[in-house]
Amino acid sequence: MHKIRVYVDTSVFGGTQDEEFFAESNNFFKLVRVGKYMVLLSDENQRELSNSPDTVQDVWQNLPPGSVELKTLTRRQDFLPMSISPPKSL
């Protein structure tokens, strides 16, 4: 089965702990756990997650091996293939 690669913002991880986004965020991560999606995380996401509450960090740290691809996004052209809006500073 081909996994769909999805850039996931830090807020999606936080949504697993937020009443308003709980269902959608947790359902998304269930699909990640069964292999439907591959999570793409930037170095900035990793920094933000490392400073997040333990319950949010647990979501990231408990994803199955092979379900997360870490990306270093430092140049404007790094964002374009993933259709991500780069920060204005780039």
Phi, psi and omega in degrees: 000133178277124178278140174275125180275126185230123172288127183243120177287155180304328182296335178292320176296316179296330180298339178292345181248004185251128183305320184292325185246006186307307185297311183295315181295315180292324176295321177300313182290335172296319179292327174296314182297330179268003173093009179287323183237150170249124181276127173260125179239133176273168176299327177293319176301315181299318178297314181296317180295325180293341178259006183271167177302153182306322182296327178285318177299323180300323179301311181294312186290340181261010174288146184297150175305139179085000181259000181230132174244122181270131182236139172261112182249104184238343182238153181309316184293341176293331183278330189298315181298339181258007180056045178254138175282117181286157174301150181299338183286349182274000000 
